[in-house]
């Protein structure tokens, strides 16, 4: 899936390919803007969860997860 925004960032287009062809979905905001991540690279990968956050208007760069912990087991 590919996601694109317009200059005003009030619209996001999602382009998805399935076996029978392409799907294009558009989401438009009336009074607000999507918070798009500020990255240097032209193409970036998002998890499904991050894409949902982006479409809900959540700044994914401000969201921080707890670090993954590796625990050793004792007998």
ABEGO torsion letter per residue (X at the ends): XBBBBBAAGABBBBBBBBAAEBBBBBBBBAABBBBBBBBABABBBBBAAAAAAAAAGBBAAABBBBBBBBBBBBX
